[in-house]
């Protein structure tokens, strides 16, 4: 009789443990999946921010050259954004413009801005920044 009771108890405990594990997994798995997607999106955002910075840096290098033009700076920035897979919906400014022929030694600042909603990997803004928060990079170089 004692053996029979132990067998019944063992089966009941096993079923209870299996049910507990199922409930715990149902609670934890959505959180783990969400955290995984947030980490992937954060890494993607860091990659795109670096590519935006590279576009601003290359634009500033061209703008700092002695005989550069606005068209050359725009072309370099568009080319880098396109090769990085970034939308050309970004906005960039150069001040002062190379066409205004600033003197040698003048600081030229290039700023490139793209809304976060245009570069998100999952097309769902998982980060707290919001869909319209800008990803911006500014680079300043001295005119040659």
N, C-alpha and C positions, 0 to 999 in steps of 0.2 A: 504494500500500500504506500509506503514511504517513497519507494522508487517511482511509482505512478505519479504522485504529487510533485516530485522533483522534475519529472519530464514535462508535466503540464506547466509548471512554473517557468522552466527554461524556455519553452515555446512562447509563453506570454511575454517574457522579458525580451526575447528576440524581436517579436512583433512590435513591442513598444519602442525598442531602440531604433528599429527601421523607420517607424513613423516619426520619431523625434529627428532623425537624420534628414528625412524628407522635408519636414517643416523648417529646419535650420537652413537647408539648401535653398528652399523657396524664399527665405528672407534674405540670405546673404548673396545669392547669385545676381540679382538685379543690381545690387550695389557694386559688386565686383565688375560686372559688365560696364556699368556707367563709368566707373573709375578708369577702366581700360580705354574707353573712348575719349574721356577727358584727357588722359595722358597722350594719346595719339594726336588729338587735336592741338594740344599744347606744343608738342614737338613740331607739328606742321606749321603752327603759327611762328615758332622760333625760326624755322627754316625760311619761311617767306619774309620775315622781318630782316633776316640776313641778306636775302636777295634784293630786297628794297634798298637796304643800305649800300650794297654793291652798285646798284643802279645810280644812286645819288653820288657815290664816290667817283664812278667813271664819268658822270656828267660834270662833276666839279673839276676833274682833271682836264677834260676837253675845254671847259669854260675858262680855265686858268691859262690856257695856251695863248700866245701872243696874237695870232690872227684868227681866232675862233669866231664862229657866228652862232646865233640862236638856233638856226636850222641844224647845225652840227651837234649841238648839245641835245636838242630834241631827238634827233636821230639815234644818238648813242643810248639815251635813256629808253626810248621805245624798243630798240633792238635788245637791250638787256632784259627789260621786262617781258618781252615776247619770248625770248629764249628760256626764261625762268618759268614760263607758263603763267605769268601774272597778267591780269586783264589790263588793257590799255585805258581802262576807266579811271586810272589813277590821275592825280593832279601833281604837277611839278612846277616849281618856281625857281627862277634864277635871279638873284639880285646882287649887284647890278647886272644887267644883261650884257653879254659879250658884245652885242652890236652897239651898245652905248660907248664902247671904246674906253673903259676905265684905264687909268694910269697904272703903270707897273707898281706892284706892291699893294694894290687894292685888294681887300678881302672879298671874295666872291662866294656866296652861299647858295647851295642847291638843296632844295627840300623836295622830297618825293612822298606823297601821301596816297594810300589806297584804303578804302573802307574794309573793315574786317569781314563784312558779309560777302565781299567779292572774292575773298581768298580762302574761306573756310573749306576744309576737306570734306566734312560730312554734310555740308549745306544746311546744317542746324547749328546755330551758335551755342555750343556747349559751355563755352567759357563765359564768365560773368561780364566780360567787356561789352556785350551788346552787339547787335548786328551792324550798327552804323558807326561804331567806334573806329577811329582811324588808326592805321599802322603807319607811322611816320618816321622818316629818317632825314637828318640834315647833315650836310658836310660843308665845311668852309675851307677854302684854299686861297692862296695868294696868287694874284695875277703875275705872270712872268713878264 
